Structures are given as C-alpha cells and as structure tokens.
C-alpha cells in the first residue's frame, strides 16, 4: 500500500464488520464462497473457487485503474 500498489484480501468468507479492514489499508475484499456452503464442499472446490475469485479480483482492479 505504501508503494501505491492496491492491496487485495482473498478470504474464505466475510462476516459482519469485515469492512473495518479498509481502515488498515486493504482496498478490496473478495470471498472465495458467495453463498452458504460447508467447509468440506469449499475445500473440495478450492481450485475452481480460487480461479474464479482471482479472475473477479483482477477484472475489478483493472476496471478501477481505467
């Protein structure tokens, strides 16, 4: 952040009050899961979930830079 580089957090899921991270230099938060799921299901689907959230984060950050 101090070097002008956007800081993105990729998290398993967000909870109440997660927005407080913005006060600590996090520019954007992206959750791996976007709905109710079990830990086992999320772990089983880790690779496609990470791929999807990475694409979403990159598209968002690229759109913000334009």
N, C-alpha and C positions, 0 to 999 in steps of 0.2 A: 504494500500500500504506500509506503514511504517513497517508493521509486516510481509512483504513478501507474502501477500495474493493478488492474482490477483484481480483487480478492473474492473468490467464489467458494462457498461451502457446499459440498455434496454430503447429504445426511441420509440416514435410513428413513427417517420421517421427522416431521416437525410437530412440535407441541405448543401449547399455549404460551405466549410470551416469547416465542423464538425470535421475534423481530428485534429484541434487545441486542442481538449480535451486531446489528448495524451500528450501534454506538461504539463498537470495538473494531471498526474498520472493515467489516465484511460487507461487500457491495451487494451480493445476491446469494440466496439460499435455494438450493434445488434438492428436492426429496426424491429418493430412489423409488418409493412407492407413492402412488397417488390415490390410494383408497385402502379400505380395510383388507388386510392380508395377514396370514400367520407368519411367524418368524421362519418356520420351515419352508413355506412357499417362497418367501423373499430370498432365502438362502439358495434354494433350488434354482431360482431365476436370476441369480446375481449378474451373470454376464449380460443378458439382454437388458436388464434394468440399468446397469452401468452404461451400456451403449446408448440407450435411449436418453438418459439424463445428460450424458456428455454432449450428445447432439443438440438437445434442447438448450443447454447452457451456452454452447458455442454460438448457436443461432441468436440467442438473446443478446449475448455480449457483442456480437458482430453488428447486430441491428442498432444497438445503443451507440456504437462507435461511428456509425454513418451520419 
